[in-house]
Amino acid sequence: MLHEQWQHYDECYILVEVENDDGEKELKEIKVSKAECFAPGEAPTEDNPYKQRWYYDPDKKIAVRLPRNEMGQKIYQGNACDLKPKERNTARQSECVGQHNKKMCPITCDTCPFKDSCTLPDRSNNSYGCEKKCEGCSVRVSRFRSMDKPIGKDDNGEPVFPDYDSSEDVETAYIRQEEDREYNEAVEELMRSFDKEEIRLLKCFKKMTIEEIAAELDLSVPTVIDRRNMYMEMFTMKWLTENQERQEMVKGLVNSLPEDEQILYFYMGKKLPDTEIAERLGIHRKTVHYRKDKLRRKFAARGLEEYFENPPRILFVQIF
């Protein structure tokens, strides 16, 4: 959320721990300049693995530099959960309809400002799906449409407004559309986390029986059933929402891990057995057990041990 630092805030503070007259620690806000508040933080160390975090007021009134400890991390995570939906909504409203639906984009290879110098392979399908043309686009059309604004004009030039059935609850219909859109976006993000083997298995579920899939992929029938049940759960809104919450909790810790431990955690998220992890990493199976125990202690130190055995799936898209 570093782009939040580009915003204007009325006041900036640093939150520090101080001792009161009784010798007890308490939090105190110290008003500072914006430069002091957003100065780069110290790199995480073994003694203090927490990153520098900030609290950003959703109303843009104040910004607070948080202490590098567990409390600061929890404040940051709660603040991030509040800001993320607003950020997505703002980005969605400014997104061009042509990015949402390529067929609605009016720019083709013949009208593209880069047509004389373009060598992209998208020229073979008349720029369908090409993102280069967005750089010189002057006909952006926002996806956001207010229900109070006209959607066009009639033959007499009079504005035409959306026509809703008198029996339809407009608010309920709008909420349902938003829920459907959020679900579809969450599913698209989840699908990007699947590897080729998983994509192949999902396609098999659509057109083959359990026994046929087991024979085709050389798997046991119970294994295929377990994976089918797992995917059925993963594509529910409840699982997708909870996975996103787990992602926010775990992301900071995983990003602070060395690369070998990130890769180990990635394979754990794929639910690979220790023998296969050992084979992929080129190490002994006992070494995998040792590294897992070491990684588990790091999760426990952050109070995140419950997520050690159940890694958030979508997180790996952002890391690898």
Residue, then its C-alpha position, 0 to 999 in steps of 0.5 A: m500500500l505504498h501508493e497511499q503515501w502519495q495521498h495528502y494527509d492533514e496530519c502525520y504521527i509516529l506511534v511509539e511506546v513510552e514508560n509512564d510514571d508507574g514504569e508501565k509501557e503505553l502508546k503515545e502519538i507524536k506529531v511529525s512532518k510527512a517526511e519523518c512519518f514516511a521515512p524508509g524503515e529499517a530492514p527486518t532482522e533476526d531479532n526484529p523480523y517485523k517490517q515497517r508499517w503505516y496506518y492510513d486513515p480512509d478519510k485521508k485525515i491522518a497517517v501514522r507510522l506504526p512501531r515495528n512489533e506484533m501490535g503494529q503488524k496487527i493494526y496494519q493488517g486490519n487497516a489493509c483489510d479496510l482499504k483494499p475493497k475501496e482501492r479495488n472499487t476505485a480501480r474498477q470504476s476507472e477501468c476501461v470497458g475495453q479492458h474488461n471486455k476486449k470485444m467492446c474496444p473500438i481500437t483495432c490494428d488499423t486505428c492503433p497509433f502504434k500500427d507502423s512500428c508494431t511487431l507484436p504477435d497480436r497483429s495476427n488477430n487484429s489486436y484482440g487482447c493487446e494491451k500495448k494499444c492502451e498506452g496511446c488510447s484516447v477513447r477510454v470509456s469507464r466501466f462505472r455507470s451511475m443509475d442516476k445518469p442517462i444511458g443514451k438518447d432517444d430519436n428526439g435527442e431526449p436522455v434515456f435512463p435505465d428502465y427497471d421493472s417496477s416489481e424488481d428491488v433495484e438495490t437487491a439486484y445491484i447487490r446481487q450483481e456486485e456479489d456475482r462480479e466479486y465472486n467471478e473476480a475471485v475465481e479468476e484470481l484463484m485460477r491463475s494460481f493453478d498449475k498445468e496439472e491442476i488445470r488438466l484435472l479440472k477439465c477432466f472433471k467436466k467431461m469424465t467420470i471419477e474412474e476414467i480420470a483415475a485411469e487417465l492420470d494414473l491416480s487412485v479413485p479415493t485420491v481423485i474423489d478427495r481432490r474433487n471435494m477440495y476443488m468444490e470447496m475452493f470454488t465457494m465464496k466462503w472459502l475464497t473470502e477466508n483465503q483472502e483473509r489468510q493471505e493478508m495475514v501471512k503475506g508479510l511473514v512469507n515475504s520476509l522469508p529467505e527464498d528457499e523457505q518461500i519455495l518450501y512453503f509454496y510446495m506445502g501450499k500445493k499439498l505435495p507429500d514430503t517425498e516429492i518436495a524432497e525430490r523437487l528440491g534435491i534434498h533428503r526427506k529428513t531435511v524437509h522435516y527439519r526445514k518444516d519444523k524451523l519454518r513452523r517456529k517462525f509462524a508460531a513466533r508471529g502467532l500464525e501457526e494455524y496458517f502453517e498447515n493451511p497456506p492461503r492459495i492465492l498468495f503464491v501468485q504474487i510471490f512466484 
